[in-house]
Amino acid sequence: MPETLTTLITFLGGGIIGAGIHYVSTARTAREKRHSDFVYEQLCKLYGPLYFLTSQNEKLLKLSNTILKAHTEHFSGNKWILDRSTQESLSKESKATIELSNEYIYQASNNNNMIVDILRDNYAFIDPDDIDILQDFVVDSLRMNKEIKEERLKEIPMEIYHALGDISYSKPEFLSGIKDKFNEKQGILKKYH
């Protein structure tokens, strides 16, 4: 084979290999960019707002429970039953303390309604492994709004509610799952940037 032909084949072969390497590298970079953009959208539109509200709920529920525990310790026992004026005063204080605890529960309930809105508006960003736990949360939230808040349903026997199972403002596995996903998505973005 003439030397010119060998040089031409070597040159073209090197160019084709170089072009192939460039194409593979560009395709991988584009794929990583699309994935990074999708994870960013998930974090901004879904997992970030969910984490903000669920972590707030976790603290609100803990605060409410702390108030109720302090209420029990302060108002329990027979030490308050002797004097009528003391009973009336303590009854008002007891009621006010319980109402404060309930205010934090109401805020958690309002947060849950916002979480349901976020889930509805950004359903396409949910990771498949989160669908079941998020749907369970939505059902609990809907049940809370129907079974607890609506006066017309308060006449239903408690046995019916017990047959339906417990309702939770925020199940621990839901709270920890959102926190884990938030941290996972942040980790992915740090890897890309």
Backbone as JSON Lines, residues from 0, in Angstrom:
{"i":0,"aa":"M","n":[0.84,-1.17,0.0],"ca":[0.0,0.0,0.0],"c":[0.89,1.24,0.0]}
{"i":1,"aa":"P","n":[0.56,2.18,-0.85],"ca":[1.39,3.38,-0.89],"c":[1.31,4.13,0.43]}
{"i":2,"aa":"E","n":[2.38,4.83,0.69],"ca":[2.51,5.55,1.96],"c":[1.44,6.63,2.1]}
{"i":3,"aa":"T","n":[1.04,7.25,1.07],"ca":[0.02,8.3,1.11],"c":[-1.31,7.72,1.52]}
{"i":4,"aa":"L","n":[-1.63,6.55,0.98],"ca":[-2.89,5.9,1.34],"c":[-2.87,5.49,2.8]}
{"i":5,"aa":"T","n":[-1.8,4.98,3.29],"ca":[-1.68,4.59,4.7],"c":[-1.83,5.81,5.6]}
{"i":6,"aa":"T","n":[-1.21,6.91,5.22],"ca":[-1.32,8.14,5.99],"c":[-2.76,8.65,5.99]}
{"i":7,"aa":"L","n":[-3.41,8.57,4.84],"ca":[-4.8,9.01,4.74],"c":[-5.71,8.14,5.6]}
{"i":8,"aa":"I","n":[-5.53,6.84,5.57],"ca":[-6.35,5.92,6.38],"c":[-6.09,6.18,7.87]}
{"i":9,"aa":"T","n":[-4.85,6.38,8.23],"ca":[-4.5,6.66,9.62],"c":[-5.14,7.97,10.07]}
{"i":10,"aa":"F","n":[-5.06,8.98,9.21],"ca":[-5.63,10.29,9.53],"c":[-7.15,10.19,9.69]}
{"i":11,"aa":"L","n":[-7.81,9.56,8.72],"ca":[-9.27,9.42,8.79],"c":[-9.69,8.54,9.97]}
{"i":12,"aa":"G","n":[-8.97,7.47,10.21],"ca":[-9.29,6.59,11.34],"c":[-9.17,7.34,12.66]}
{"i":13,"aa":"G","n":[-8.11,8.12,12.81],"ca":[-7.94,8.92,14.02],"c":[-9.03,9.95,14.17]}
{"i":14,"aa":"G","n":[-9.44,10.55,13.06],"ca":[-10.52,11.55,13.09],"c":[-11.85,10.93,13.48]}
{"i":15,"aa":"I","n":[-12.12,9.75,12.92],"ca":[-13.37,9.07,13.24],"c":[-13.39,8.66,14.71]}
{"i":16,"aa":"I","n":[-12.26,8.15,15.19],"ca":[-12.18,7.76,16.61],"c":[-12.33,8.99,17.49]}
{"i":17,"aa":"G","n":[-11.67,10.07,17.12],"ca":[-11.8,11.32,17.87],"c":[-13.23,11.84,17.88]}
{"i":18,"aa":"A","n":[-13.87,11.78,16.71],"ca":[-15.27,12.22,16.62],"c":[-16.17,11.34,17.47]}
{"i":19,"aa":"G","n":[-15.91,10.04,17.45],"ca":[-16.7,9.11,18.26],"c":[-16.54,9.39,19.75]}
{"i":20,"aa":"I","n":[-15.32,9.64,20.17],"ca":[-15.07,9.96,21.59],"c":[-15.76,11.26,21.96]}
{"i":21,"aa":"H","n":[-15.67,12.25,21.09],"ca":[-16.33,13.53,21.33],"c":[-17.85,13.35,21.42]}
{"i":22,"aa":"Y","n":[-18.43,12.55,20.51],"ca":[-19.87,12.31,20.52],"c":[-20.31,11.64,21.82]}
{"i":23,"aa":"V","n":[-19.6,10.62,22.24],"ca":[-19.94,9.9,23.48],"c":[-19.84,10.85,24.67]}
{"i":24,"aa":"S","n":[-18.78,11.63,24.7],"ca":[-18.59,12.59,25.81],"c":[-19.69,13.64,25.83]}
{"i":25,"aa":"T","n":[-20.05,14.16,24.68],"ca":[-21.1,15.18,24.59],"c":[-22.44,14.59,24.99]}
{"i":26,"aa":"A","n":[-22.73,13.38,24.54],"ca":[-24.01,12.73,24.89],"c":[-24.1,12.5,26.39]}
{"i":27,"aa":"R","n":[-23.0,12.04,26.99],"ca":[-22.99,11.8,28.44],"c":[-23.18,13.11,29.21]}
{"i":28,"aa":"T","n":[-22.5,14.16,28.77],"ca":[-22.63,15.46,29.42],"c":[-24.07,15.98,29.29]}
{"i":29,"aa":"A","n":[-24.67,15.83,28.13],"ca":[-26.05,16.28,27.92],"c":[-27.01,15.48,28.81]}
{"i":30,"aa":"R","n":[-26.81,14.18,28.91],"ca":[-27.65,13.32,29.74],"c":[-27.51,13.73,31.21]}
{"i":31,"aa":"E","n":[-26.27,13.97,31.67],"ca":[-26.05,14.41,33.04],"c":[-26.7,15.77,33.3]}
{"i":32,"aa":"K","n":[-26.65,16.66,32.33],"ca":[-27.28,17.98,32.46],"c":[-28.8,17.85,32.58]}
{"i":33,"aa":"R","n":[-29.41,17.0,31.74],"ca":[-30.85,16.78,31.83],"c":[-31.22,16.21,33.2]}
{"i":34,"aa":"H","n":[-30.45,15.25,33.67],"ca":[-30.72,14.65,34.98],"c":[-30.55,15.68,36.09]}
{"i":35,"aa":"S","n":[-29.5,16.47,36.02],"ca":[-29.25,17.52,37.01],"c":[-30.4,18.53,37.01]}
{"i":36,"aa":"D","n":[-30.86,18.92,35.82],"ca":[-31.97,19.87,35.72],"c":[-33.25,19.29,36.32]}
{"i":37,"aa":"F","n":[-33.5,18.0,36.06],"ca":[-34.7,17.35,36.6],"c":[-34.63,17.27,38.12]}
{"i":38,"aa":"V","n":[-33.49,16.9,38.66],"ca":[-33.32,16.81,40.12],"c":[-33.49,18.19,40.75]}
{"i":39,"aa":"Y","n":[-32.95,19.22,40.08],"ca":[-33.11,20.59,40.57],"c":[-34.6,20.97,40.63]}
{"i":40,"aa":"E","n":[-35.33,20.64,39.58],"ca":[-36.78,20.92,39.56],"c":[-37.49,20.14,40.67]}
{"i":41,"aa":"Q","n":[-37.11,18.88,40.85],"ca":[-37.71,18.09,41.94],"c":[-37.47,18.77,43.28]}
{"i":42,"aa":"L","n":[-36.27,19.22,43.49],"ca":[-35.91,19.85,44.75],"c":[-36.65,21.18,44.94]}
{"i":43,"aa":"C","n":[-36.72,21.99,43.89],"ca":[-37.36,23.3,44.0],"c":[-38.88,23.22,44.11]}
{"i":44,"aa":"K","n":[-39.48,22.33,43.34],"ca":[-40.94,22.3,43.26],"c":[-41.59,21.28,44.19]}
{"i":45,"aa":"L","n":[-40.84,20.24,44.6],"ca":[-41.48,19.18,45.37],"c":[-40.77,18.91,46.68]}
{"i":46,"aa":"Y","n":[-39.6,18.32,46.62],"ca":[-38.97,17.84,47.85],"c":[-38.5,18.96,48.78]}
{"i":47,"aa":"G","n":[-38.1,20.1,48.24],"ca":[-37.73,21.23,49.09],"c":[-38.91,21.78,49.87]}
{"i":48,"aa":"P","n":[-40.01,22.16,49.18],"ca":[-41.18,22.64,49.91],"c":[-41.77,21.59,50.86]}
{"i":49,"aa":"L","n":[-41.76,20.32,50.44],"ca":[-42.26,19.27,51.33],"c":[-41.41,19.17,52.59]}
{"i":50,"aa":"Y","n":[-40.1,19.24,52.42],"ca":[-39.22,19.15,53.58],"c":[-39.42,20.34,54.51]}
{"i":51,"aa":"F","n":[-39.57,21.52,53.94],"ca":[-39.81,22.71,54.76],"c":[-41.06,22.53,55.63]}
{"i":52,"aa":"L","n":[-42.15,22.11,55.01],"ca":[-43.41,21.97,55.75],"c":[-43.4,20.77,56.69]}
{"i":53,"aa":"T","n":[-42.83,19.64,56.27],"ca":[-42.83,18.46,57.14],"c":[-41.91,18.65,58.35]}
{"i":54,"aa":"S","n":[-40.79,19.32,58.15],"ca":[-39.91,19.56,59.31],"c":[-40.56,20.54,60.27]}
{"i":55,"aa":"Q","n":[-41.32,21.49,59.73],"ca":[-42.07,22.41,60.58],"c":[-43.15,21.63,61.35]}
{"i":56,"aa":"N","n":[-43.86,20.75,60.66],"ca":[-44.87,19.92,61.33],"c":[-44.27,19.09,62.45]}
{"i":57,"aa":"E","n":[-43.11,18.52,62.19],"ca":[-42.45,17.7,63.21],"c":[-42.22,18.52,64.48]}
{"i":58,"aa":"K","n":[-41.75,19.73,64.32],"ca":[-41.49,20.6,65.48],"c":[-42.8,21.07,66.12]}
{"i":59,"aa":"L","n":[-43.81,21.37,65.32],"ca":[-45.11,21.79,65.87],"c":[-45.76,20.67,66.68]}
{"i":60,"aa":"L","n":[-45.71,19.46,66.16],"ca":[-46.31,18.33,66.88],"c":[-45.55,18.04,68.17]}
{"i":61,"aa":"K","n":[-44.24,18.17,68.12],"ca":[-43.43,17.98,69.33],"c":[-43.77,19.06,70.35]}
{"i":62,"aa":"L","n":[-43.91,20.3,69.9],"ca":[-44.26,21.4,70.79],"c":[-45.64,21.17,71.41]}
{"i":63,"aa":"S","n":[-46.59,20.75,70.62],"ca":[-47.93,20.47,71.12],"c":[-47.89,19.37,72.18]}
{"i":64,"aa":"N","n":[-47.15,18.31,71.91],"ca":[-47.04,17.21,72.88],"c":[-46.34,17.66,74.16]}
{"i":65,"aa":"T","n":[-45.35,18.54,74.04],"ca":[-44.66,19.07,75.22],"c":[-45.63,19.88,76.08]}
{"i":66,"aa":"I","n":[-46.45,20.68,75.43],"ca":[-47.45,21.48,76.16],"c":[-48.44,20.55,76.88]}
{"i":67,"aa":"L","n":[-48.91,19.53,76.19],"ca":[-49.87,18.6,76.8],"c":[-49.25,17.83,77.97]}
{"i":68,"aa":"K","n":[-48.0,17.46,77.83],"ca":[-47.31,16.76,78.93],"c":[-47.18,17.69,80.13]}
{"i":69,"aa":"A","n":[-46.78,18.94,79.9],"ca":[-46.66,19.91,80.99],"c":[-48.03,20.17,81.61]}
{"i":70,"aa":"H","n":[-49.05,20.21,80.78],"ca":[-50.42,20.39,81.28],"c":[-50.8,19.26,82.22]}
{"i":71,"aa":"T","n":[-50.54,18.04,81.81],"ca":[-50.87,16.88,82.64],"c":[-50.13,16.94,83.96]}
{"i":72,"aa":"E","n":[-48.85,17.26,83.91],"ca":[-48.06,17.32,85.15],"c":[-48.55,18.44,86.07]}
{"i":73,"aa":"H","n":[-48.92,19.56,85.5],"ca":[-49.34,20.71,86.31],"c":[-50.74,20.56,86.88]}
{"i":74,"aa":"F","n":[-51.66,20.04,86.08],"ca":[-53.06,20.03,86.49],"c":[-53.55,18.68,87.03]}
{"i":75,"aa":"S","n":[-52.75,17.66,87.01],"ca":[-53.23,16.35,87.46],"c":[-53.24,16.26,88.99]}
{"i":76,"aa":"G","n":[-54.05,15.34,89.46],"ca":[-54.12,15.09,90.9],"c":[-55.26,15.84,91.55]}
{"i":77,"aa":"N","n":[-55.4,15.68,92.85],"ca":[-56.5,16.27,93.6],"c":[-56.11,17.56,94.29]}
{"i":78,"aa":"K","n":[-54.95,18.1,94.02],"ca":[-54.47,19.26,94.75],"c":[-55.26,20.53,94.47]}
{"i":79,"aa":"W","n":[-56.09,20.55,93.42],"ca":[-56.79,21.76,93.04],"c":[-58.28,21.75,93.4]}
{"i":80,"aa":"I","n":[-58.81,20.7,93.96],"ca":[-60.26,20.58,94.07],"c":[-60.88,21.22,95.32]}
{"i":81,"aa":"L","n":[-60.12,21.75,96.23],"ca":[-60.67,22.23,97.49],"c":[-61.36,23.58,97.37]}
{"i":82,"aa":"D","n":[-60.78,24.54,96.76],"ca":[-61.33,25.9,96.71],"c":[-62.02,26.15,95.37]}
{"i":83,"aa":"R","n":[-63.28,26.59,95.41],"ca":[-64.09,26.8,94.21],"c":[-63.48,27.87,93.29]}
{"i":84,"aa":"S","n":[-63.05,28.98,93.84],"ca":[-62.46,30.05,93.0],"c":[-61.17,29.57,92.36]}
{"i":85,"aa":"T","n":[-60.42,28.75,93.08],"ca":[-59.2,28.18,92.51],"c":[-59.55,27.23,91.37]}
{"i":86,"aa":"Q","n":[-60.61,26.45,91.55],"ca":[-61.04,25.53,90.5],"c":[-61.4,26.28,89.22]}
{"i":87,"aa":"E","n":[-62.15,27.37,89.36],"ca":[-62.56,28.15,88.19],"c":[-61.35,28.76,87.48]}
{"i":88,"aa":"S","n":[-60.45,29.31,88.26],"ca":[-59.24,29.92,87.7],"c":[-58.4,28.87,86.98]}
{"i":89,"aa":"L","n":[-58.23,27.73,87.63],"ca":[-57.42,26.67,87.03],"c":[-58.11,26.05,85.82]}
{"i":90,"aa":"S","n":[-59.43,26.01,85.84],"ca":[-60.15,25.5,84.69],"c":[-59.88,26.38,83.47]}
{"i":91,"aa":"K","n":[-59.88,27.7,83.66],"ca":[-59.57,28.63,82.57],"c":[-58.13,28.45,82.09]}
{"i":92,"aa":"E","n":[-57.21,28.3,83.04],"ca":[-55.81,28.11,82.69],"c":[-55.62,26.78,81.94]}
{"i":93,"aa":"S","n":[-56.3,25.76,82.41],"ca":[-56.2,24.45,81.76],"c":[-56.72,24.53,80.32]}
{"i":94,"aa":"K","n":[-57.87,25.15,80.15],"ca":[-58.46,25.29,78.83],"c":[-57.54,26.1,77.91]}
{"i":95,"aa":"A","n":[-56.99,27.19,78.42],"ca":[-56.08,28.03,77.62],"c":[-54.84,27.26,77.2]}
{"i":96,"aa":"T","n":[-54.34,26.42,78.1],"ca":[-53.15,25.62,77.78],"c":[-53.46,24.61,76.68]}
{"i":97,"aa":"I","n":[-54.6,23.96,76.78],"ca":[-55.0,22.99,75.76],"c":[-55.23,23.71,74.43]}
{"i":98,"aa":"E","n":[-55.83,24.87,74.46],"ca":[-56.06,25.63,73.23],"c":[-54.74,26.03,72.57]}
{"i":99,"aa":"L","n":[-53.75,26.36,73.37],"ca":[-52.43,26.68,72.8],"c":[-51.86,25.45,72.08]}
{"i":100,"aa":"S","n":[-51.95,24.32,72.73],"ca":[-51.49,23.08,72.1],"c":[-52.24,22.83,70.8]}
{"i":101,"aa":"N","n":[-53.55,23.05,70.82],"ca":[-54.37,22.84,69.62],"c":[-54.01,23.81,68.5]}
{"i":102,"aa":"E","n":[-53.59,25.02,68.84],"ca":[-53.19,25.98,67.81],"c":[-52.02,25.43,66.98]}
{"i":103,"aa":"Y","n":[-51.1,24.77,67.63],"ca":[-49.97,24.19,66.9],"c":[-50.43,23.01,66.03]}
{"i":104,"aa":"I","n":[-51.42,22.28,66.52],"ca":[-51.99,21.19,65.72],"c":[-52.71,21.76,64.51]}
{"i":105,"aa":"Y","n":[-53.46,22.85,64.69],"ca":[-54.15,23.49,63.57],"c":[-53.15,23.96,62.52]}
{"i":106,"aa":"Q","n":[-52.03,24.51,62.97],"ca":[-51.01,24.96,62.01],"c":[-50.45,23.77,61.23]}
{"i":107,"aa":"A","n":[-50.22,22.66,61.93],"ca":[-49.74,21.45,61.25],"c":[-50.78,20.97,60.24]}
{"i":108,"aa":"S","n":[-52.05,21.07,60.6],"ca":[-53.12,20.68,59.68],"c":[-53.14,21.6,58.46]}
{"i":109,"aa":"N","n":[-52.96,22.89,58.66],"ca":[-52.89,23.83,57.53],"c":[-51.68,23.52,56.65]}
{"i":110,"aa":"N","n":[-50.57,23.18,57.28],"ca":[-49.38,22.79,56.51],"c":[-49.69,21.55,55.67]}
{"i":111,"aa":"N","n":[-50.43,20.61,56.26],"ca":[-50.78,19.39,55.52],"c":[-51.61,19.72,54.29]}
{"i":112,"aa":"N","n":[-52.52,20.68,54.4],"ca":[-53.3,21.09,53.24],"c":[-52.4,21.67,52.16]}
{"i":113,"aa":"M","n":[-51.38,22.43,52.58],"ca":[-50.42,22.97,51.6],"c":[-49.61,21.84,50.98]}
{"i":114,"aa":"I","n":[-49.25,20.84,51.77],"ca":[-48.5,19.69,51.25],"c":[-49.33,18.98,50.18]}
{"i":115,"aa":"V","n":[-50.6,18.77,50.45],"ca":[-51.48,18.12,49.46],"c":[-51.5,18.94,48.17]}
{"i":116,"aa":"D","n":[-51.58,20.25,48.27],"ca":[-51.56,21.12,47.08],"c":[-50.25,20.96,46.31]}
{"i":117,"aa":"I","n":[-49.14,20.94,47.03],"ca":[-47.82,20.78,46.4],"c":[-47.75,19.44,45.67]}
{"i":118,"aa":"L","n":[-48.23,18.39,46.33],"ca":[-48.21,17.06,45.71],"c":[-49.08,17.02,44.45]}
{"i":119,"aa":"R","n":[-50.25,17.61,44.54],"ca":[-51.16,17.62,43.38],"c":[-50.54,18.4,42.22]}
{"i":120,"aa":"D","n":[-49.95,19.54,42.51],"ca":[-49.41,20.4,41.46],"c":[-48.09,19.9,40.87]}
{"i":121,"aa":"N","n":[-47.4,19.01,41.6],"ca":[-46.08,18.57,41.15],"c":[-45.95,17.06,41.14]}
{"i":122,"aa":"Y","n":[-47.04,16.38,40.85],"ca":[-47.06,14.92,40.9],"c":[-46.03,14.29,39.96]}
{"i":123,"aa":"A","n":[-45.75,14.92,38.85],"ca":[-44.8,14.38,37.87],"c":[-43.38,14.3,38.42]}
{"i":124,"aa":"F","n":[-43.08,15.04,39.48],"ca":[-41.73,15.05,40.04],"c":[-41.53,14.02,41.15]}
{"i":125,"aa":"I","n":[-42.58,13.29,41.52],"ca":[-42.47,12.31,42.6],"c":[-41.69,11.1,42.11]}
{"i":126,"aa":"D","n":[-40.71,10.68,42.92],"ca":[-39.99,9.45,42.62],"c":[-40.95,8.27,42.81]}
{"i":127,"aa":"P","n":[-40.9,7.27,41.93],"ca":[-41.83,6.14,42.03],"c":[-41.83,5.44,43.4]}
{"i":128,"aa":"D","n":[-40.68,5.37,44.05],"ca":[-40.64,4.7,45.35],"c":[-41.3,5.5,46.47]}
{"i":129,"aa":"D","n":[-41.7,6.74,46.19],"ca":[-42.37,7.58,47.19],"c":[-43.89,7.62,47.01]}
{"i":130,"aa":"I","n":[-44.39,7.1,45.92],"ca":[-45.81,7.26,45.59],"c":[-46.71,6.71,46.69]}
{"i":131,"aa":"D","n":[-46.47,5.5,47.15],"ca":[-47.37,4.89,48.15],"c":[-47.42,5.69,49.44]}
{"i":132,"aa":"I","n":[-46.27,6.07,49.97],"ca":[-46.26,6.79,51.24],"c":[-46.88,8.17,51.09]}
{"i":133,"aa":"L","n":[-46.71,8.8,49.94],"ca":[-47.31,10.12,49.71],"c":[-48.82,10.0,49.52]}
{"i":134,"aa":"Q","n":[-49.27,8.95,48.86],"ca":[-50.71,8.74,48.73],"c":[-51.34,8.45,50.09]}
{"i":135,"aa":"D","n":[-50.65,7.69,50.93],"ca":[-51.14,7.44,52.29],"c":[-51.27,8.75,53.06]}
{"i":136,"aa":"F","n":[-50.29,9.62,52.9],"ca":[-50.35,10.93,53.56],"c":[-51.57,11.71,53.09]}
{"i":137,"aa":"V","n":[-51.81,11.73,51.77],"ca":[-52.95,12.47,51.23],"c":[-54.26,11.91,51.79]}
{"i":138,"aa":"V","n":[-54.38,10.6,51.84],"ca":[-55.6,9.99,52.38],"c":[-55.77,10.36,53.86]}
{"i":139,"aa":"D","n":[-54.69,10.3,54.63],"ca":[-54.77,10.71,56.05],"c":[-55.2,12.17,56.16]}
{"i":140,"aa":"S","n":[-54.67,13.02,55.31],"ca":[-55.01,14.43,55.35],"c":[-56.49,14.64,54.99]}
{"i":141,"aa":"L","n":[-56.95,13.95,53.96],"ca":[-58.36,14.04,53.58],"c":[-59.27,13.51,54.69]}
{"i":142,"aa":"R","n":[-58.86,12.39,55.3],"ca":[-59.64,11.83,56.41],"c":[-59.67,12.81,57.58]}
{"i":143,"aa":"M","n":[-58.55,13.44,57.86],"ca":[-58.49,14.4,58.96],"c":[-59.49,15.53,58.7]}
{"i":144,"aa":"N","n":[-59.49,16.04,57.48],"ca":[-60.4,17.13,57.14],"c":[-61.87,16.7,57.22]}
{"i":145,"aa":"K","n":[-62.16,15.48,56.82],"ca":[-63.54,15.0,56.84],"c":[-63.96,14.54,58.23]}
{"i":146,"aa":"E","n":[-63.2,13.63,58.8],"ca":[-63.64,12.94,60.01],"c":[-63.46,13.75,61.28]}
{"i":147,"aa":"I","n":[-62.53,14.64,61.31],"ca":[-62.27,15.4,62.52],"c":[-62.9,16.79,62.46]}
{"i":148,"aa":"K","n":[-62.79,17.44,61.34],"ca":[-63.19,18.85,61.26],"c":[-64.67,19.07,60.95]}
{"i":149,"aa":"E","n":[-65.28,18.19,60.19],"ca":[-66.65,18.43,59.77],"c":[-67.64,18.02,60.86]}
{"i":150,"aa":"E","n":[-68.38,18.98,61.31],"ca":[-69.34,18.78,62.41],"c":[-70.38,17.71,62.09]}
{"i":151,"aa":"R","n":[-70.84,17.66,60.85],"ca":[-71.92,16.73,60.5],"c":[-71.5,15.28,60.68]}
{"i":152,"aa":"L","n":[-70.2,15.01,60.68],"ca":[-69.73,13.64,60.81],"c":[-69.47,13.24,62.27]}
{"i":153,"aa":"K","n":[-69.63,14.15,63.2],"ca":[-69.31,13.85,64.59],"c":[-70.32,12.89,65.22]}
{"i":154,"aa":"E","n":[-71.45,12.66,64.55],"ca":[-72.45,11.74,65.07],"c":[-72.15,10.29,64.72]}
{"i":155,"aa":"I","n":[-71.18,10.06,63.87],"ca":[-70.82,8.69,63.49],"c":[-70.17,8.01,64.69]}
{"i":156,"aa":"P","n":[-70.57,6.78,64.99],"ca":[-70.01,6.09,66.17],"c":[-68.49,5.93,66.08]}
{"i":157,"aa":"M","n":[-67.84,6.03,67.22],"ca":[-66.37,5.91,67.26],"c":[-65.9,4.54,66.76]}
{"i":158,"aa":"E","n":[-66.73,3.53,66.91],"ca":[-66.36,2.18,66.44],"c":[-66.11,2.18,64.93]}
{"i":159,"aa":"I","n":[-66.87,3.01,64.22],"ca":[-66.67,3.12,62.77],"c":[-65.29,3.7,62.49]}
{"i":160,"aa":"Y","n":[-64.95,4.76,63.2],"ca":[-63.64,5.38,63.01],"c":[-62.52,4.42,63.37]}
{"i":161,"aa":"H","n":[-62.7,3.68,64.44],"ca":[-61.67,2.71,64.84],"c":[-61.49,1.62,63.78]}
{"i":162,"aa":"A","n":[-62.59,1.25,63.13],"ca":[-62.51,0.24,62.07],"c":[-61.71,0.76,60.87]}
{"i":163,"aa":"L","n":[-61.74,2.07,60.66],"ca":[-61.0,2.66,59.54],"c":[-59.51,2.76,59.8]}
{"i":164,"aa":"G","n":[-59.12,2.69,61.06],"ca":[-57.7,2.8,61.41],"c":[-57.34,4.21,61.84]}
{"i":165,"aa":"D","n":[-56.16,4.32,62.38],"ca":[-55.69,5.6,62.89],"c":[-55.43,6.59,61.76]}
{"i":166,"aa":"I","n":[-55.58,7.86,62.12],"ca":[-55.24,8.96,61.22],"c":[-54.03,9.64,61.83]}
{"i":167,"aa":"S","n":[-53.1,10.04,60.99],"ca":[-51.91,10.7,61.5],"c":[-51.71,12.04,60.79]}
{"i":168,"aa":"Y","n":[-51.3,13.04,61.58],"ca":[-50.95,14.32,60.96],"c":[-49.71,14.16,60.09]}
{"i":169,"aa":"S","n":[-48.78,13.4,60.57],"ca":[-47.55,13.14,59.83],"c":[-46.9,11.89,60.41]}
{"i":170,"aa":"K","n":[-47.03,10.78,59.71],"ca":[-46.43,9.53,60.18],"c":[-44.91,9.67,60.17]}
{"i":171,"aa":"P","n":[-44.26,9.05,61.14],"ca":[-42.78,9.15,61.2],"c":[-42.09,8.7,59.92]}
{"i":172,"aa":"E","n":[-42.6,7.65,59.28],"ca":[-41.95,7.18,58.04],"c":[-42.15,8.19,56.91]}
{"i":173,"aa":"F","n":[-43.24,8.93,56.94],"ca":[-43.45,9.99,55.96],"c":[-42.45,11.12,56.19]}
{"i":174,"aa":"L","n":[-42.34,11.56,57.45],"ca":[-41.41,12.64,57.78],"c":[-39.97,12.26,57.45]}
{"i":175,"aa":"S","n":[-39.56,11.07,57.85],"ca":[-38.17,10.67,57.6],"c":[-37.93,10.42,56.11]}
{"i":176,"aa":"G","n":[-38.95,9.92,55.41],"ca":[-38.81,9.7,53.96],"c":[-38.59,10.99,53.2]}
{"i":177,"aa":"I","n":[-39.34,12.02,53.56],"ca":[-39.17,13.32,52.9],"c":[-37.79,13.89,53.22]}
{"i":178,"aa":"K","n":[-37.38,13.8,54.46],"ca":[-36.05,14.3,54.85],"c":[-34.96,13.57,54.08]}
{"i":179,"aa":"D","n":[-35.07,12.25,53.99],"ca":[-34.07,11.46,53.27],"c":[-34.02,11.84,51.79]}
{"i":180,"aa":"K","n":[-35.2,12.02,51.17],"ca":[-35.23,12.38,49.75],"c":[-34.65,13.77,49.52]}
{"i":181,"aa":"F","n":[-34.97,14.7,50.41],"ca":[-34.43,16.05,50.3],"c":[-32.9,15.99,50.34]}
{"i":182,"aa":"N","n":[-32.36,15.27,51.31],"ca":[-30.9,15.15,51.43],"c":[-30.29,14.43,50.23]}
{"i":183,"aa":"E","n":[-30.98,13.41,49.73],"ca":[-30.49,12.66,48.57],"c":[-30.42,13.57,47.34]}
{"i":184,"aa":"K","n":[-31.47,14.36,47.12],"ca":[-31.5,15.25,45.96],"c":[-30.42,16.33,46.07]}
{"i":185,"aa":"Q","n":[-30.2,16.83,47.28],"ca":[-29.14,17.82,47.48],"c":[-27.77,17.2,47.18]}
{"i":186,"aa":"G","n":[-27.59,15.96,47.61],"ca":[-26.33,15.26,47.35],"c":[-26.09,15.07,45.86]}
{"i":187,"aa":"I","n":[-27.14,14.74,45.13],"ca":[-27.01,14.57,43.67],"c":[-26.59,15.89,43.03]}
{"i":188,"aa":"L","n":[-27.22,16.97,43.44],"ca":[-26.87,18.27,42.84],"c":[-25.44,18.69,43.18]}
{"i":189,"aa":"K","n":[-25.0,18.39,44.38],"ca":[-23.61,18.72,44.75],"c":[-22.62,17.95,43.89]}
{"i":190,"aa":"K","n":[-22.99,16.73,43.53],"ca":[-22.12,15.9,42.68],"c":[-21.97,16.52,41.3]}
{"i":191,"aa":"Y","n":[-23.03,17.14,40.8],"ca":[-22.99,17.74,39.46],"c":[-22.35,19.11,39.43]}
{"i":192,"aa":"H","n":[-22.33,19.8,40.58],"ca":[-21.84,21.18,40.56],"c":[-20.56,21.33,41.33]}
